[in-house]
Amino acid sequence: MADNKDKNERVFVVNQSFVDPTTDSKTQLSLAKYELIYAVIGQILGLFSILGGIVLFLNGVAGSTSWTAKIFGSESTVTDAAPGAVLFVVGLFFVVVTRYKFVHKKAN
């Protein structure tokens, strides 16, 4: 998203840290540490969601759940799914979205 054509263009990146290699090493270390903490918390939440979904599914918890979501042009539709299956899918989403990414990239 650009504020003005004459100014530098701002780029919004979802779930990824781009750091110029010339940035102070302490700042890079701090950014990498917090990105790792975010990733670990997301992976743990995803793991618990996946395991909870498996437990619900294996114990035969019955019910009917459905959802429709449209995010960034993508559409997800789940109809007549057991609660365990929905929790499993949500856990997979957490695992994919919160994986650790830290990239060195020179500024333009």
Biopython code that builds the backbone (N, CA, C, O; Angstrom):
import numpy as np
from Bio.PDB.StructureBuilder import StructureBuilder

atoms = [
    (1, "MET", "N", (0.850, -1.169, 0.000)),
    (1, "MET", "CA", (0.000, 0.000, 0.000)),
    (1, "MET", "C", (0.891, 1.226, 0.000)),
    (1, "MET", "O", (1.793, 1.323, 0.832)),
    (2, "ALA", "N", (0.676, 2.129, -0.875)),
    (2, "ALA", "CA", (1.494, 3.327, -0.991)),
    (2, "ALA", "C", (0.755, 4.522, -0.418)),
    (2, "ALA", "O", (-0.419, 4.740, -0.716)),
    (3, "ASP", "N", (1.459, 5.306, 0.418)),
    (3, "ASP", "CA", (0.864, 6.528, 0.961)),
    (3, "ASP", "C", (0.867, 7.629, -0.091)),
    (3, "ASP", "O", (-0.112, 8.358, -0.250)),
    (4, "ASN", "N", (1.969, 7.736, -0.798)),
    (4, "ASN", "CA", (2.133, 8.773, -1.791)),
    (4, "ASN", "C", (3.133, 8.246, -2.821)),
    (4, "ASN", "O", (4.037, 7.491, -2.464)),
    (5, "LYS", "N", (2.991, 8.622, -4.067)),
    (5, "LYS", "CA", (3.882, 8.136, -5.120)),
    (5, "LYS", "C", (5.314, 8.598, -4.920)),
    (5, "LYS", "O", (6.249, 7.895, -5.304)),
    (6, "ASP", "N", (5.507, 9.806, -4.305)),
    (6, "ASP", "CA", (6.843, 10.350, -4.109)),
    (6, "ASP", "C", (7.571, 9.706, -2.927)),
    (6, "ASP", "O", (8.801, 9.698, -2.890)),
    (7, "LYS", "N", (6.828, 9.173, -1.971)),
    (7, "LYS", "CA", (7.431, 8.562, -0.783)),
    (7, "LYS", "C", (7.726, 7.096, -1.046)),
    (7, "LYS", "O", (7.285, 6.524, -2.043)),
    (8, "ASN", "N", (8.475, 6.503, -0.140)),
    (8, "ASN", "CA", (8.751, 5.070, -0.244)),
    (8, "ASN", "C", (7.459, 4.283, -0.132)),
    (8, "ASN", "O", (6.547, 4.669, 0.598)),
    (9, "GLU", "N", (7.386, 3.199, -0.845)),
    (9, "GLU", "CA", (6.186, 2.374, -0.841)),
    (9, "GLU", "C", (6.206, 1.447, 0.363)),
    (9, "GLU", "O", (7.219, 0.801, 0.633)),
    (10, "ARG", "N", (5.106, 1.379, 1.083)),
    (10, "ARG", "CA", (4.990, 0.481, 2.231)),
    (10, "ARG", "C", (4.468, -0.864, 1.756)),
    (10, "ARG", "O", (3.552, -0.942, 0.937)),
    (11, "VAL", "N", (5.058, -1.901, 2.275)),
    (11, "VAL", "CA", (4.639, -3.251, 1.912)),
    (11, "VAL", "C", (4.206, -3.958, 3.181)),
    (11, "VAL", "O", (4.971, -4.038, 4.142)),
    (12, "PHE", "N", (2.994, -4.467, 3.191)),
    (12, "PHE", "CA", (2.501, -5.221, 4.326)),
    (12, "PHE", "C", (2.676, -6.703, 4.022)),
    (12, "PHE", "O", (2.186, -7.200, 3.008)),
    (13, "VAL", "N", (3.378, -7.403, 4.905)),
    (13, "VAL", "CA", (3.645, -8.823, 4.732)),
    (13, "VAL", "C", (2.975, -9.557, 5.883)),
    (13, "VAL", "O", (3.142, -9.187, 7.045)),
    (14, "VAL", "N", (2.231, -10.581, 5.562)),
    (14, "VAL", "CA", (1.543, -11.358, 6.581)),
    (14, "VAL", "C", (2.424, -12.530, 6.979)),
    (14, "VAL", "O", (2.849, -13.319, 6.135)),
    (15, "ASN", "N", (2.693, -12.634, 8.278)),
    (15, "ASN", "CA", (3.382, -13.783, 8.846)),
    (15, "ASN", "C", (4.760, -14.042, 8.262)),
    (15, "ASN", "O", (5.127, -15.194, 8.028)),
    (16, "GLN", "N", (5.510, -13.007, 8.028)),
    (16, "GLN", "CA", (6.881, -13.204, 7.575)),
    (16, "GLN", "C", (7.667, -11.944, 7.893)),
    (16, "GLN", "O", (7.179, -10.831, 7.699)),
    (17, "SER", "N", (8.882, -12.124, 8.380)),
    (17, "SER", "CA", (9.733, -10.997, 8.718)),
    (17, "SER", "C", (10.804, -10.840, 7.655)),
    (17, "SER", "O", (11.603, -11.752, 7.443)),
    (18, "PHE", "N", (10.833, -9.706, 6.990)),
    (18, "PHE", "CA", (11.896, -9.376, 6.054)),
    (18, "PHE", "C", (12.801, -8.372, 6.754)),
    (18, "PHE", "O", (12.354, -7.294, 7.145)),
    (19, "VAL", "N", (14.059, -8.721, 6.910)),
    (19, "VAL", "CA", (14.997, -7.862, 7.612)),
    (19, "VAL", "C", (16.183, -7.595, 6.703)),
    (19, "VAL", "O", (16.761, -8.519, 6.131)),
    (20, "ASP", "N", (16.539, -6.327, 6.576)),
    (20, "ASP", "CA", (17.708, -5.954, 5.789)),
    (20, "ASP", "C", (18.956, -6.471, 6.502)),
    (20, "ASP", "O", (19.085, -6.281, 7.711)),
    (21, "PRO", "N", (19.877, -7.118, 5.789)),
    (21, "PRO", "CA", (21.085, -7.663, 6.424)),
    (21, "PRO", "C", (21.960, -6.601, 7.098)),
    (21, "PRO", "O", (22.783, -6.936, 7.951)),
    (22, "THR", "N", (21.794, -5.331, 6.728)),
    (22, "THR", "CA", (22.610, -4.277, 7.336)),
    (22, "THR", "C", (22.021, -3.776, 8.657)),
    (22, "THR", "O", (22.613, -2.918, 9.311)),
    (23, "THR", "N", (20.879, -4.296, 9.047)),
    (23, "THR", "CA", (20.259, -3.914, 10.318)),
    (23, "THR", "C", (21.149, -4.369, 11.471)),
    (23, "THR", "O", (21.834, -5.388, 11.373)),
    (24, "ASP", "N", (21.135, -3.618, 12.545)),
    (24, "ASP", "CA", (21.927, -3.946, 13.730)),
    (24, "ASP", "C", (21.683, -5.391, 14.154)),
    (24, "ASP", "O", (20.542, -5.853, 14.164)),
    (25, "SER", "N", (22.747, -6.101, 14.501)),
    (25, "SER", "CA", (22.629, -7.529, 14.822)),
    (25, "SER", "C", (21.777, -7.774, 16.062)),
    (25, "SER", "O", (21.102, -8.800, 16.146)),
    (26, "LYS", "N", (21.793, -6.847, 17.037)),
    (26, "LYS", "CA", (20.947, -7.013, 18.226)),
    (26, "LYS", "C", (19.465, -6.907, 17.851)),
    (26, "LYS", "O", (18.634, -7.640, 18.387)),
    (27, "THR", "N", (19.141, -6.010, 16.946)),
    (27, "THR", "CA", (17.766, -5.870, 16.484)),
    (27, "THR", "C", (17.330, -7.125, 15.727)),
    (27, "THR", "O", (16.214, -7.610, 15.914)),
    (28, "GLN", "N", (18.208, -7.647, 14.875)),
    (28, "GLN", "CA", (17.897, -8.878, 14.149)),
    (28, "GLN", "C", (17.661, -10.035, 15.111)),
    (28, "GLN", "O", (16.726, -10.815, 14.929)),
    (29, "LEU", "N", (18.500, -10.146, 16.127)),
    (29, "LEU", "CA", (18.355, -11.217, 17.113)),
    (29, "LEU", "C", (17.034, -11.086, 17.864)),
    (29, "LEU", "O", (16.344, -12.077, 18.104)),
    (30, "SER", "N", (16.688, -9.853, 18.232)),
    (30, "SER", "CA", (15.427, -9.616, 18.938)),
    (30, "SER", "C", (14.226, -9.975, 18.061)),
    (30, "SER", "O", (13.285, -10.621, 18.522)),
    (31, "LEU", "N", (14.266, -9.551, 16.795)),
    (31, "LEU", "CA", (13.166, -9.878, 15.876)),
    (31, "LEU", "C", (13.049, -11.379, 15.660)),
    (31, "LEU", "O", (11.942, -11.917, 15.643)),
    (32, "ALA", "N", (14.169, -12.055, 15.497)),
    (32, "ALA", "CA", (14.153, -13.501, 15.296)),
    (32, "ALA", "C", (13.617, -14.217, 16.526)),
    (32, "ALA", "O", (12.883, -15.198, 16.409)),
    (33, "LYS", "N", (13.986, -13.722, 17.713)),
    (33, "LYS", "CA", (13.523, -14.347, 18.956)),
    (33, "LYS", "C", (12.003, -14.248, 19.092)),
    (33, "LYS", "O", (11.340, -15.231, 19.424)),
    (34, "TYR", "N", (11.457, -13.058, 18.835)),
    (34, "TYR", "CA", (10.016, -12.890, 18.971)),
    (34, "TYR", "C", (9.242, -13.623, 17.881)),
    (34, "TYR", "O", (8.132, -14.097, 18.121)),
    (35, "GLU", "N", (9.814, -13.720, 16.697)),
    (35, "GLU", "CA", (9.190, -14.516, 15.632)),
    (35, "GLU", "C", (9.161, -15.994, 16.036)),
    (35, "GLU", "O", (8.185, -16.697, 15.772)),
    (36, "LEU", "N", (10.238, -16.457, 16.676)),
    (36, "LEU", "CA", (10.291, -17.845, 17.142)),
    (36, "LEU", "C", (9.263, -18.096, 18.241)),
    (36, "LEU", "O", (8.597, -19.131, 18.242)),
    (37, "ILE", "N", (9.132, -17.157, 19.173)),
    (37, "ILE", "CA", (8.133, -17.305, 20.241)),
    (37, "ILE", "C", (6.728, -17.387, 19.651)),
    (37, "ILE", "O", (5.931, -18.235, 20.050)),
    (38, "TYR", "N", (6.428, -16.501, 18.698)),
    (38, "TYR", "CA", (5.128, -16.520, 18.017)),
    (38, "TYR", "C", (4.900, -17.864, 17.334)),
    (38, "TYR", "O", (3.812, -18.432, 17.427)),
    (39, "ALA", "N", (5.925, -18.374, 16.647)),
    (39, "ALA", "CA", (5.802, -19.634, 15.919)),
    (39, "ALA", "C", (5.581, -20.804, 16.877)),
    (39, "ALA", "O", (4.745, -21.670, 16.615)),
    (40, "VAL", "N", (6.317, -20.836, 17.977)),
    (40, "VAL", "CA", (6.183, -21.941, 18.933)),
    (40, "VAL", "C", (4.793, -21.944, 19.561)),
    (40, "VAL", "O", (4.178, -23.004, 19.688)),
    (41, "ILE", "N", (4.293, -20.786, 19.952)),
    (41, "ILE", "CA", (2.950, -20.705, 20.538)),
    (41, "ILE", "C", (1.899, -21.169, 19.530)),
    (41, "ILE", "O", (0.991, -21.921, 19.886)),
    (42, "GLY", "N", (2.014, -20.731, 18.287)),
    (42, "GLY", "CA", (1.067, -21.152, 17.251)),
    (42, "GLY", "C", (1.135, -22.644, 16.976)),
    (42, "GLY", "O", (0.103, -23.285, 16.773)),
    (43, "GLN", "N", (2.350, -23.209, 16.969)),
    (43, "GLN", "CA", (2.498, -24.641, 16.726)),
    (43, "GLN", "C", (1.902, -25.453, 17.872)),
    (43, "GLN", "O", (1.281, -26.490, 17.637)),
    (44, "ILE", "N", (2.085, -24.990, 19.113)),
    (44, "ILE", "CA", (1.515, -25.693, 20.266)),
    (44, "ILE", "C", (-0.007, -25.635, 20.236)),
    (44, "ILE", "O", (-0.671, -26.643, 20.480)),
    (45, "LEU", "N", (-0.571, -24.450, 19.936)),
    (45, "LEU", "CA", (-2.032, -24.349, 19.823)),
    (45, "LEU", "C", (-2.560, -25.237, 18.701)),
    (45, "LEU", "O", (-3.594, -25.887, 18.855)),
    (46, "GLY", "N", (-1.857, -25.263, 17.583)),
    (46, "GLY", "CA", (-2.259, -26.130, 16.478)),
    (46, "GLY", "C", (-2.203, -27.588, 16.852)),
    (46, "GLY", "O", (-3.105, -28.352, 16.509)),
    (47, "LEU", "N", (-1.148, -27.993, 17.559)),
    (47, "LEU", "CA", (-1.013, -29.383, 17.988)),
    (47, "LEU", "C", (-2.150, -29.778, 18.920)),
    (47, "LEU", "O", (-2.731, -30.853, 18.766)),
    (48, "PHE", "N", (-2.476, -28.911, 19.895)),
    (48, "PHE", "CA", (-3.581, -29.212, 20.811)),
    (48, "PHE", "C", (-4.914, -29.280, 20.067)),
    (48, "PHE", "O", (-5.755, -30.119, 20.390)),
    (49, "SER", "N", (-5.115, -28.425, 19.095)),
    (49, "SER", "CA", (-6.354, -28.465, 18.310)),
    (49, "SER", "C", (-6.447, -29.752, 17.498)),
    (49, "SER", "O", (-7.506, -30.377, 17.432)),
    (50, "ILE", "N", (-5.338, -30.144, 16.883)),
    (50, "ILE", "CA", (-5.331, -31.386, 16.099)),
    (50, "ILE", "C", (-5.603, -32.584, 17.006)),
    (50, "ILE", "O", (-6.435, -33.434, 16.687)),
    (51, "LEU", "N", (-4.894, -32.647, 18.147)),
    (51, "LEU", "CA", (-5.101, -33.772, 19.074)),
    (51, "LEU", "C", (-6.523, -33.768, 19.634)),
    (51, "LEU", "O", (-7.135, -34.826, 19.780)),
    (52, "GLY", "N", (-7.049, -32.584, 19.949)),
    (52, "GLY", "CA", (-8.432, -32.500, 20.425)),
    (52, "GLY", "C", (-9.420, -32.966, 19.370)),
    (52, "GLY", "O", (-10.398, -33.642, 19.690)),
    (53, "GLY", "N", (-9.175, -32.612, 18.119)),
    (53, "GLY", "CA", (-10.040, -33.067, 17.036)),
    (53, "GLY", "C", (-10.002, -34.575, 16.874)),
    (53, "GLY", "O", (-11.032, -35.208, 16.642)),
    (54, "ILE", "N", (-8.800, -35.156, 16.999)),
    (54, "ILE", "CA", (-8.673, -36.613, 16.891)),
    (54, "ILE", "C", (-9.404, -37.299, 18.035)),
    (54, "ILE", "O", (-10.101, -38.290, 17.821)),
    (55, "VAL", "N", (-9.248, -36.774, 19.255)),
    (55, "VAL", "CA", (-9.925, -37.363, 20.420)),
    (55, "VAL", "C", (-11.440, -37.288, 20.251)),
    (55, "VAL", "O", (-12.135, -38.274, 20.498)),
    (56, "LEU", "N", (-11.959, -36.141, 19.835)),
    (56, "LEU", "CA", (-13.402, -36.018, 19.625)),
    (56, "LEU", "C", (-13.884, -36.975, 18.544)),
    (56, "LEU", "O", (-14.936, -37.599, 18.683)),
    (57, "PHE", "N", (-13.111, -37.087, 17.468)),
    (57, "PHE", "CA", (-13.506, -37.956, 16.366)),
    (57, "PHE", "C", (-13.507, -39.419, 16.793)),
    (57, "PHE", "O", (-14.443, -40.155, 16.482)),
    (58, "LEU", "N", (-12.465, -39.845, 17.505)),
    (58, "LEU", "CA", (-12.371, -41.249, 17.927)),
    (58, "LEU", "C", (-13.396, -41.613, 18.997)),
    (58, "LEU", "O", (-13.825, -42.764, 19.080)),
    (59, "ASN", "N", (-13.787, -40.645, 19.807)),
    (59, "ASN", "CA", (-14.803, -40.914, 20.824)),
    (59, "ASN", "C", (-16.219, -40.826, 20.264)),
    (59, "ASN", "O", (-17.188, -41.039, 20.993)),
    (60, "GLY", "N", (-16.345, -40.519, 18.995)),
    (60, "GLY", "CA", (-17.643, -40.521, 18.337)),
    (60, "GLY", "C", (-18.544, -39.371, 18.726)),
    (60, "GLY", "O", (-19.766, -39.518, 18.722)),
    (61, "VAL", "N", (-17.971, -38.237, 19.060)),
    (61, "VAL", "CA", (-18.793, -37.075, 19.404)),
    (61, "VAL", "C", (-19.572, -36.675, 18.156)),
    (61, "VAL", "O", (-18.998, -36.357, 17.114)),
    (62, "ALA", "N", (-20.871, -36.699, 18.291)),
    (62, "ALA", "CA", (-21.737, -36.432, 17.141)),
    (62, "ALA", "C", (-22.168, -34.979, 17.129)),
    (62, "ALA", "O", (-22.151, -34.291, 18.149)),
    (63, "GLY", "N", (-22.537, -34.556, 15.996)),
    (63, "GLY", "CA", (-23.003, -33.192, 15.824)),
    (63, "GLY", "C", (-22.832, -32.803, 14.376)),
    (63, "GLY", "O", (-22.263, -33.547, 13.576)),
    (64, "SER", "N", (-23.319, -31.657, 14.057)),
    (64, "SER", "CA", (-23.203, -31.170, 12.692)),
    (64, "SER", "C", (-22.729, -29.731, 12.737)),
    (64, "SER", "O", (-23.371, -28.867, 13.333)),
    (65, "THR", "N", (-21.604, -29.488, 12.103)),
    (65, "THR", "CA", (-21.027, -28.158, 12.077)),
    (65, "THR", "C", (-20.779, -27.763, 10.633)),
    (65, "THR", "O", (-20.379, -28.586, 9.808)),
    (66, "SER", "N", (-21.020, -26.506, 10.341)),
    (66, "SER", "CA", (-20.713, -26.030, 8.991)),
    (66, "SER", "C", (-20.206, -24.600, 9.080)),
    (66, "SER", "O", (-20.571, -23.848, 9.984)),
    (67, "TRP", "N", (-19.358, -24.239, 8.125)),
    (67, "TRP", "CA", (-18.869, -22.873, 8.044)),
    (67, "TRP", "C", (-18.539, -22.526, 6.612)),
    (67, "TRP", "O", (-18.288, -23.398, 5.780)),
    (68, "THR", "N", (-18.546, -21.252, 6.348)),
    (68, "THR", "CA", (-18.109, -20.716, 5.070)),
    (68, "THR", "C", (-17.259, -19.491, 5.377)),
    (68, "THR", "O", (-17.688, -18.591, 6.099)),
    (69, "ALA", "N", (-16.060, -19.461, 4.827)),
    (69, "ALA", "CA", (-15.152, -18.341, 5.072)),
    (69, "ALA", "C", (-14.545, -17.885, 3.756)),
    (69, "ALA", "O", (-14.167, -18.699, 2.913)),
    (70, "LYS", "N", (-14.458, -16.584, 3.596)),
    (70, "LYS", "CA", (-13.794, -15.998, 2.431)),
    (70, "LYS", "C", (-12.704, -15.069, 2.943)),
    (70, "LYS", "O", (-12.989, -14.047, 3.568)),
    (71, "ILE", "N", (-11.436, -15.434, 2.671)),
    (71, "ILE", "CA", (-10.305, -14.656, 3.139)),
    (71, "ILE", "C", (-9.355, -14.431, 1.979)),
    (71, "ILE", "O", (-8.893, -15.389, 1.360)),
    (72, "PHE", "N", (-9.060, -13.182, 1.679)),
    (72, "PHE", "CA", (-8.119, -12.800, 0.621)),
    (72, "PHE", "C", (-8.434, -13.481, -0.704)),
    (72, "PHE", "O", (-7.514, -13.899, -1.408)),
    (73, "GLY", "N", (-9.694, -13.603, -1.059)),
    (73, "GLY", "CA", (-10.081, -14.195, -2.334)),
    (73, "GLY", "C", (-10.211, -15.708, -2.304)),
    (73, "GLY", "O", (-10.693, -16.298, -3.271)),
    (74, "SER", "N", (-9.793, -16.352, -1.219)),
    (74, "SER", "CA", (-9.935, -17.802, -1.097)),
    (74, "SER", "C", (-11.215, -18.106, -0.336)),
    (74, "SER", "O", (-11.630, -17.335, 0.530)),
    (75, "GLU", "N", (-11.828, -19.215, -0.658)),
    (75, "GLU", "CA", (-13.069, -19.585, -0.003)),
    (75, "GLU", "C", (-12.938, -20.970, 0.592)),
    (75, "GLU", "O", (-12.400, -21.882, -0.036)),
    (76, "SER", "N", (-13.436, -21.121, 1.812)),
    (76, "SER", "CA", (-13.432, -22.404, 2.504)),
    (76, "SER", "C", (-14.858, -22.723, 2.919)),
    (76, "SER", "O", (-15.519, -21.918, 3.575)),
    (77, "THR", "N", (-15.324, -23.897, 2.534)),
    (77, "THR", "CA", (-16.668, -24.318, 2.897)),
    (77, "THR", "C", (-16.623, -25.722, 3.473)),
    (77, "THR", "O", (-16.133, -26.652, 2.832)),
    (78, "VAL", "N", (-17.136, -25.870, 4.685)),
    (78, "VAL", "CA", (-17.254, -27.182, 5.318)),
    (78, "VAL", "C", (-18.711, -27.328, 5.734)),
    (78, "VAL", "O", (-19.240, -26.487, 6.461)),
    (79, "THR", "N", (-19.363, -28.396, 5.273)),
    (79, "THR", "CA", (-20.766, -28.614, 5.620)),
    (79, "THR", "C", (-20.942, -29.993, 6.227)),
    (79, "THR", "O", (-20.310, -30.960, 5.804)),
    (80, "ASP", "N", (-21.807, -30.069, 7.221)),
    (80, "ASP", "CA", (-22.156, -31.315, 7.900)),
    (80, "ASP", "C", (-20.934, -32.088, 8.388)),
    (80, "ASP", "O", (-20.840, -33.298, 8.184)),
    (81, "ALA", "N", (-20.012, -31.400, 9.022)),
    (81, "ALA", "CA", (-18.803, -32.039, 9.551)),
    (81, "ALA", "C", (-18.946, -32.253, 11.052)),
    (81, "ALA", "O", (-19.611, -31.479, 11.741)),
    (82, "ALA", "N", (-18.321, -33.303, 11.546)),
    (82, "ALA", "CA", (-18.297, -33.571, 12.980)),
    (82, "ALA", "C", (-17.411, -32.517, 13.660)),
    (82, "ALA", "O", (-16.483, -32.001, 13.037)),
    (83, "PRO", "N", (-17.685, -32.197, 14.919)),
    (83, "PRO", "CA", (-16.879, -31.192, 15.622)),
    (83, "PRO", "C", (-15.388, -31.551, 15.660)),
    (83, "PRO", "O", (-14.537, -30.663, 15.608)),
    (84, "GLY", "N", (-15.075, -32.832, 15.749)),
    (84, "GLY", "CA", (-13.677, -33.258, 15.759)),
    (84, "GLY", "C", (-12.973, -32.937, 14.450)),
    (84, "GLY", "O", (-11.810, -32.536, 14.447)),
    (85, "ALA", "N", (-13.672, -33.110, 13.352)),
    (85, "ALA", "CA", (-13.083, -32.813, 12.042)),
    (85, "ALA", "C", (-12.828, -31.316, 11.890)),
    (85, "ALA", "O", (-11.805, -30.913, 11.336)),
    (86, "VAL", "N", (-13.742, -30.502, 12.374)),
    (86, "VAL", "CA", (-13.576, -29.048, 12.293)),
    (86, "VAL", "C", (-12.395, -28.605, 13.160)),
    (86, "VAL", "O", (-11.592, -27.775, 12.736)),
    (87, "LEU", "N", (-12.289, -29.153, 14.364)),
    (87, "LEU", "CA", (-11.179, -28.803, 15.242)),
    (87, "LEU", "C", (-9.846, -29.243, 14.635)),
    (87, "LEU", "O", (-8.842, -28.543, 14.774)),
    (88, "PHE", "N", (-9.830, -30.382, 13.973)),
    (88, "PHE", "CA", (-8.637, -30.867, 13.295)),
    (88, "PHE", "C", (-8.216, -29.906, 12.182)),
    (88, "PHE", "O", (-7.035, -29.581, 12.054)),
    (89, "VAL", "N", (-9.169, -29.460, 11.390)),
    (89, "VAL", "CA", (-8.871, -28.527, 10.293)),
    (89, "VAL", "C", (-8.366, -27.194, 10.833)),
    (89, "VAL", "O", (-7.444, -26.609, 10.264)),
    (90, "VAL", "N", (-8.950, -26.713, 11.912)),
    (90, "VAL", "CA", (-8.495, -25.470, 12.537)),
    (90, "VAL", "C", (-7.066, -25.633, 13.050)),
    (90, "VAL", "O", (-6.257, -24.714, 12.917)),
    (91, "GLY", "N", (-6.745, -26.781, 13.630)),
    (91, "GLY", "CA", (-5.388, -27.052, 14.086)),
    (91, "GLY", "C", (-4.394, -27.054, 12.942)),
    (91, "GLY", "O", (-3.297, -26.511, 13.072)),
    (92, "LEU", "N", (-4.766, -27.662, 11.814)),
    (92, "LEU", "CA", (-3.891, -27.640, 10.642)),
    (92, "LEU", "C", (-3.663, -26.214, 10.156)),
    (92, "LEU", "O", (-2.554, -25.859, 9.756)),
    (93, "PHE", "N", (-4.705, -25.405, 10.189)),
    (93, "PHE", "CA", (-4.581, -23.999, 9.794)),
    (93, "PHE", "C", (-3.562, -23.282, 10.678)),
    (93, "PHE", "O", (-2.708, -22.554, 10.173)),
    (94, "PHE", "N", (-3.649, -23.485, 12.004)),
    (94, "PHE", "CA", (-2.697, -22.874, 12.930)),
    (94, "PHE", "C", (-1.266, -23.303, 12.622)),
    (94, "PHE", "O", (-0.353, -22.477, 12.624)),
    (95, "VAL", "N", (-1.073, -24.578, 12.361)),
    (95, "VAL", "CA", (0.275, -25.088, 12.095)),
    (95, "VAL", "C", (0.850, -24.459, 10.831)),
    (95, "VAL", "O", (2.018, -24.072, 10.810)),
    (96, "VAL", "N", (0.046, -24.354, 9.784)),
    (96, "VAL", "CA", (0.540, -23.801, 8.523)),
    (96, "VAL", "C", (0.811, -22.301, 8.636)),
    (96, "VAL", "O", (1.822, -21.814, 8.130)),
    (97, "VAL", "N", (-0.075, -21.578, 9.286)),
    (97, "VAL", "CA", (0.040, -20.123, 9.335)),
    (97, "VAL", "C", (1.167, -19.661, 10.257)),
    (97, "VAL", "O", (1.794, -18.638, 9.980)),
    (98, "THR", "N", (1.439, -20.376, 11.334)),
    (98, "THR", "CA", (2.393, -19.880, 12.326)),
    (98, "THR", "C", (3.785, -20.500, 12.225)),
    (98, "THR", "O", (4.571, -20.392, 13.166)),
    (99, "ARG", "N", (4.099, -21.137, 11.124)),
    (99, "ARG", "CA", (5.451, -21.712, 11.032)),
    (99, "ARG", "C", (6.493, -20.591, 11.009)),
    (99, "ARG", "O", (6.208, -19.467, 10.594)),
    (100, "TYR", "N", (7.695, -20.919, 11.461)),
    (100, "TYR", "CA", (8.768, -19.940, 11.636)),
    (100, "TYR", "C", (9.340, -19.516, 10.294)),
    (100, "TYR", "O", (9.750, -20.352, 9.490)),
    (101, "LYS", "N", (9.364, -18.210, 10.061)),
    (101, "LYS", "CA", (9.945, -17.658, 8.840)),
    (101, "LYS", "C", (10.689, -16.383, 9.201)),
    (101, "LYS", "O", (10.109, -15.468, 9.786)),
    (102, "PHE", "N", (11.960, -16.317, 8.859)),
    (102, "PHE", "CA", (12.755, -15.118, 9.101)),
    (102, "PHE", "C", (13.678, -14.976, 7.899)),
    (102, "PHE", "O", (14.514, -15.851, 7.675)),
    (103, "VAL", "N", (13.559, -13.912, 7.122)),
    (103, "VAL", "CA", (14.236, -13.782, 5.855)),
    (103, "VAL", "C", (15.083, -12.516, 5.819)),
    (103, "VAL", "O", (14.625, -11.444, 6.216)),
    (104, "HIS", "N", (16.322, -12.642, 5.343)),
    (104, "HIS", "CA", (17.151, -11.480, 5.056)),
    (104, "HIS", "C", (16.889, -11.045, 3.627)),
    (104, "HIS", "O", (16.991, -11.851, 2.702)),
    (105, "LYS", "N", (16.557, -9.798, 3.442)),
    (105, "LYS", "CA", (16.288, -9.287, 2.117)),
    (105, "LYS", "C", (16.744, -7.838, 2.066)),
    (105, "LYS", "O", (16.369, -7.035, 2.921)),
    (106, "LYS", "N", (17.543, -7.504, 1.077)),
    (106, "LYS", "CA", (18.024, -6.135, 0.959)),
    (106, "LYS", "C", (16.894, -5.197, 0.560)),
    (106, "LYS", "O", (16.033, -5.544, -0.248)),
    (107, "ALA", "N", (16.915, -4.004, 1.142)),
    (107, "ALA", "CA", (15.910, -2.993, 0.831)),
    (107, "ALA", "C", (16.118, -2.491, -0.597)),
    (107, "ALA", "O", (17.239, -2.450, -1.103)),
    (108, "ASN", "N", (15.016, -2.112, -1.228)),
    (108, "ASN", "CA", (15.080, -1.610, -2.610)),
    (108, "ASN", "C", (15.650, -0.226, -2.677)),
    (108, "ASN", "O", (15.772, 0.340, -3.764)),
]
sb = StructureBuilder()
sb.init_structure("model")
sb.init_model(0)
sb.init_chain("A")
sb.init_seg("    ")
for serial, (resi, resn, name, xyz) in enumerate(atoms, 1):
    if name == "N":
        sb.init_residue(resn, " ", resi, " ")
    sb.init_atom(name, np.array(xyz, "f"), 0.0, 1.0, " ", f" {name:<3s}", serial, name[0])
structure = sb.get_structure()
